[in-house]
Amino acid sequence: MTEIFFLILFAALAWLWWDSMQAREAAVTAARNACAAEGLLFLDDTVGIAAIKPARNGNGRLLLQRAYDFEFSDTGDNRVKGSVVMLGRRVMLLNLQPPVIATVHTLH
């Protein structure tokens, strides 16, 4: 009985790893395409997992929702954070934060 439990556990972990790799590749493609569409540089050609949790899609099916962070640049001299949220392998939200430009006010 113990062997069956460990076999099921191993299969579940293998599925989770495979599903995570598929979702990550979809997130990389979405971030790369969004950056290209905006004329931005997609830095490091990768995304990093920020959060993972169960969530339901529009049909009520339980899937894993993953949030990924990535960095992009508008000039090549700066790094700006972006994020993409995936539900399963579908992009739910993609955020390209605008660069923050500091303004200095002087008193005369």
Secondary structure, DSSP 8 states (H G I E B T S, - for coil): -HHHHHHHHHHHHHHHHHHHHHHHHHHHHHHHHHHHHHT-EE-TT--EEEEEEEEE-TT--EEEEEEEEEEEESSSS--EEEEEEEETTEEEEEEE------------
